[in-house]
Amino acid sequence: MNYQGQSRRRDQGVAALLQSIGQQPPFVEEFLLREDKTLDDFHNFLGKYSDQLDEVVRDFIQEKFDEVTQSKEKKPQHQEL
């Protein structure tokens, strides 16, 4: 449930990760569960907390960051005439 009381579909990969690694600091779980992460959010989070994260969590976030980066690069660029 989100703060508005509406149910939200959770990313199954995030849910499985959180179950497999156990208790994490609240800032880690909050970041993982947020759906509106931007490239800057990923970059800033990894830059700030990378040394504090479990290796599995860091790798998962890096993989998601790479996926978002690749999807942005694949979008066609508009060229002005």
MARMAR-418248 format. One line per 2 residues: their letters; for each residue x, y, z of C-alpha. Coordinates in Angstrom, 1 decimal. Example, Ala and Ser with C-alpha at 12.3 -4.5 7.8 and 13.67 -1.06 7.14 Angstrom:
<nodes>
AS) 12.3 -4.5 7.8; 13.7 -1.1 7.1
</nodes>
This chain:
<nodes>
MN) 0.0 0.0 0.0; 1.2 3.5 -0.7
YQ) 0.6 6.5 1.4; -2.6 7.2 -0.4
GQ) -4.0 3.8 0.5; -3.8 2.5 -3.0
SR) -2.3 -0.9 -3.7; 0.8 -0.8 -5.8
RR) 2.4 -3.6 -7.8; 5.8 -4.3 -6.3
DQ) 8.8 -5.1 -8.5; 9.2 -8.9 -7.9
GV) 12.9 -8.6 -8.2; 13.1 -6.1 -5.4
AA) 10.7 -8.2 -3.3; 12.8 -11.3 -3.8
LL) 16.0 -9.4 -3.1; 14.7 -8.0 0.2
QS) 13.5 -11.4 1.3; 16.9 -13.0 0.5
IG) 19.1 -10.5 2.2; 17.1 -9.8 5.3
QQ) 16.9 -6.5 7.2; 18.4 -3.5 5.5
PP) 18.8 0.1 6.7; 15.6 2.0 6.0
FV) 17.2 4.3 3.4; 18.1 1.2 1.3
EE) 14.6 -0.3 1.4; 13.0 3.1 0.7
FL) 15.3 3.5 -2.4; 14.6 0.0 -3.7
LR) 10.9 0.3 -3.3; 10.6 3.8 -5.0
ED) 9.2 3.5 -8.5; 10.1 6.9 -9.7
KT) 13.9 6.7 -9.6; 15.7 8.8 -12.2
LD) 19.2 8.3 -13.6; 20.4 11.0 -11.2
DF) 18.8 9.2 -8.3; 20.7 6.0 -9.1
HN) 23.9 7.8 -9.7; 23.6 9.8 -6.4
FL) 22.6 6.9 -4.3; 25.4 4.7 -5.6
GK) 27.9 7.5 -5.2; 26.8 8.2 -1.6
YS) 26.1 4.7 -0.2; 28.0 2.3 -2.4
DQ) 30.6 1.5 0.3; 27.8 0.9 2.9
LD) 25.7 -1.5 0.8; 25.8 -5.3 0.8
EV) 27.5 -6.6 -2.3; 24.2 -8.2 -3.5
VR) 22.3 -4.9 -3.0; 25.0 -2.8 -4.7
DF) 25.1 -5.2 -7.7; 21.3 -5.2 -8.0
IQ) 21.1 -1.4 -7.9; 23.9 -1.2 -10.4
EK) 22.1 -3.6 -12.7; 18.9 -1.6 -12.5
FD) 20.9 1.6 -13.2; 22.5 0.0 -16.3
EV) 19.1 -1.1 -17.5; 17.7 2.4 -17.2
TQ) 20.8 3.9 -18.9; 20.5 1.4 -21.8
SK) 16.8 2.1 -22.3; 17.4 5.8 -22.4
EK) 20.2 5.3 -25.0; 18.0 3.2 -27.2
KP) 15.2 5.8 -27.5; 15.4 7.6 -30.9
QH) 16.8 11.1 -30.7; 14.8 13.8 -32.5
QE) 16.7 15.7 -35.0; 15.8 19.2 -36.0
L) 15.5 19.9 -39.7
</nodes>
